[in-house]
Amino acid sequence: MNSFAMILENKVLIIAGLGWVTAGILKVIIELIINKKLSVSRLLGSGGMPSSHTSTVVSLVIAVGYDCGLNTVQFAIVVIFAIIVIHDAVGVRQETGKQAQILNQIMFDTSIFDDLDFEKRLKEYIGHTPFQVLVGAIVGVVVSIIAIRFLY
């Protein structure tokens, strides 16, 4: 069996991928409902509701726990990895988004920078609120439980 086929048969990877895709699709739907615009870029974009980073790592943790066991090195690694990703999503990245908002306001709303050519605004939609992370975690749990029932 070739390497690519083996990757496609990796149930843990499939479940984590489903967690990511589901959260991305939900972002597009939520954007459509709230802002009345179809933004397909939300599928791959950072920030927003729900956290796709959190959904992915929570799906990964549950899949690895189910596949490898809760007392394995693999499970310990993905739990620590998930903690770091979730902390980053709600902490550092959220602060970066707030700073981008302020810098955009300074750059575009003041006459100080009129002579400079700014091609685009800094990305403000980077991090997550704790609620967005919580919803991402719930999505990850639900997706992984459903996927495990079908894949195992």
N, C-alpha and C positions, 0 to 999 in steps of 0.2 A: 504494500500500500504506500502511495507516495505521501510526502509530508503535508501537502495541502489538504488532501483527503482526511488525514489524521487530525488536522486542526479542525476541520469541519465536523468531525465526530466528537470533539471534546465537549461534553455536556456542560461542564463548569463554564467554559468560555461562551457557549451558546446562551446559558442562563444570564450571565453577566451582560452579554450583548443585548439580550431581550430587555433587561432592566434599563439599559441606556436608551434603546430605541423607543420603548414605551414612554419614558419620561420626556423624550424629545417630541414625540407625537402629542403628548398631553400639553406641552408648552405651546405648540402651534394651535391646538384647539382652544386653550385658555386665552391666548392672544387674540384669536378670532372672536371669541365671546366677549371679552372685556373691551378691546380696542376696535372691534369691527373691521379688522384687516387681517388678511392672510399673509403671514410672515413665515415662509418656509425656512428662512435663515435661522429661525428659532430651533430647528432640528439640531443644528450643529453649534449654535451659539452658547456662550457662557451666561450664567445668571438666569434669573427668572424662576417661574413656578411650574413644576417642581424642580428640585435640584437633580439634574441628570447624573452629576458626579456621585451624589449620595445614593441615588437609586442603583447605579452601577456597582458601587462597592458593597452596598448592603446585599444585593443579589449575589455578588461574588462570595461574600462571607457565608451566606446561607448555603450556597451550592457547594462550597469547599467543605463546610461543616457536615453536610449530608454525604458527600462523596468520600471524603477522607476520614471523617470523624472529628469530634471536638477536642480530642487529646493529642492531635498531631501537630507537627511543626508547621505544616502547610496552613492549618487553621490559625495558628498563632501569628504567622506572617501576615495573612490577609486581614486579621482583626487589627493589628497595629497599623497596617497600610490604610485601612478604612478610617481609623481614628485620625490619622494625619490628614487624609483627604477631606474628611468632614470638617475638621478644625480649620483647615485652610479655606474651605468654601465659605464658612460662616464668619471667619475672622479676618484673615489677611486680605482675601479677595474682596470682601464687602467693604473694607476700609479703602482699598485701592479704587473701587467704584465711586465712593464718596469723594475721594481726592480728585478723580477725573472730572466729576461734576463741577467742582469748584474751579479747577483749572480751565475747563471749557468756558465757564462763565467769565472768568477773568480774561481769557484770550479773545472771546467773541463779543463780549458785551461792553468792552471798554475801548476807548480810542487810543490807548497806549500802544496797541499792537497793530494799528491800521496799516502801517507800512510793511508788515510781515505777511507772507503768503502761507496761510494755513490750508492745507488740502482737505483735511477732514478733522472732525472732532475726536477726542480721545474716547475710547469705549467706556461707557458708564455702567453698562449692564454686565458686570463681571461677577460679583459675589452673590451671596444669598442671605436672606433673613433666616432666623432660626425656624420660623414656620415653614418656609420653602424647603429647608433641609429636612424637617420633620415629615412633610408630605413626600419628599423624595425617598425617605427611609421607608415609609408606608408602601409606596409604589414598589420599591425593591423587594420588600417582604412578600407582598401579594404576587408579584410577577414570579418570583423564585418558587413560591409554594405551588403555584399553578403549573409552572414549567417542570418542576420535579415530578409532579403527578403524571405528566405526559411523557417525560423523557426516561424515567427509571422504571 
